[in-house]
Amino acid sequence: MARPTKYGPGIHQDIVTSLEAGMSRTTASELAGIDRVTLNVWMARYLPLSRDVQAAIAKAKARATVTITKAIQAGDVQASFRYLSLMEAAEWRETTSLNITGELTTSITITGGPADAL
């Protein structure tokens, strides 16, 4: 017999409220007492939840965009650079070089097979 679902109007609203506040899907799931995988399953099963999750994320993104725009308009150089590095990555992203020198030693142990198979 299948276990009864935790899904209901209360948990639905808890998830949406967390997402509207800007939290990730993982954090919203954890605060609601479920796993992120469960949220994905519920979104596939319950169309109203899927719609509300997408709308909540869009609201959070819109609010973040307005905040970033205000920071850029106020002359915030870091906000400006971050915006450009995301929107025009090929031209503005930061790059890092990593050079590693030295020796690499490995060993391989084979177990579980017949001795004559080697």
Buried (B, 14 or more C-beta within 10 A) or exposed (E): EEEEEEBEEEBBEBBBBBBBBBBEBEBBBBBBEBEBEBBBBBBEEBEEBBEBBEEBBEBBEEEEEEEBEEBBEEEBEEBBEBBBEEEEEEEBEEEEEEEEEEEEEEEEEEEEEEEEEE
